[in-house]
Amino acid sequence: MDFKIPTVLTSEELMEKAFHRASKIYKNGTNTLDTRKKTALAKVTAAGDIVVTALQGYVDRFPRMEK
């Protein structure tokens, strides 16, 4: 059997990737406070989604040992 184990980012690399992508997000609001709230929420949500997607990809691509 020839298994190809995917390259897994370290925790620091994964967080850096997530926060770097999330830092580019900007949302408009009705006023300054609303804009900041929406932007902060979008950044946190995006960072979480990026981490979840990356970790789920590792699980999906990791070789399975079937019985």
N, C-alpha and C positions, 0 to 999 in steps of 0.2 A: 504494500500500500504506500502510495506517495501522497503524504499530507502536506499542504501548504498552509502554514500557520500565518495569519495576518499580522502585520506590524501593528503593535499596540502602543499608542501614545502614553507617555507618563502622565501622572495626574497634573503636574505643572503645565505640561504641553497642552493637554486637553483643556484646562481652564484658560490658558493664554489664548488658545484658538477661539473658545467660546466668547470670552470677554472682548477680544479684538473685533470679532464680527458684530457683536452686540453694540459696541461703542459707535458704530456707524449709523445706528438707528435713530430716527428723529420723527416724532409725531406732533402734529399741530393740535392745538386746543383752542378753547374759546377765549382764554386769557393766559397770562404767564404761568400762574400756578397750575392751571389745567394742562397746559403744554408740558410742564415739567413732570407732572404726575403721569400723564399718558406715556411720555418718553421713558421714564424710569420703569414703569410697568412693562412696556414693550421690550426694553433691554433685558430685564430679569427673565421674562418669559422666553425670549429668544435664546439667551444663554442656556437656560434649562433645556430647551428643545434641542439645541446643538449637542449638549452633553448626552442626553438620552438617545438621540439618533446615533451618535458615534458608538456608544456602549452597546446599543442594540445591534448595530452592524457588526461589532466584534463577536457577539454571541451567535449571530446568524451565519457568519463566515467561518467560525471555528469548526474544525473537523469533528465529526461525530464518530464514536466507536459503537456501532450497532452490534447487538447481541447475535 
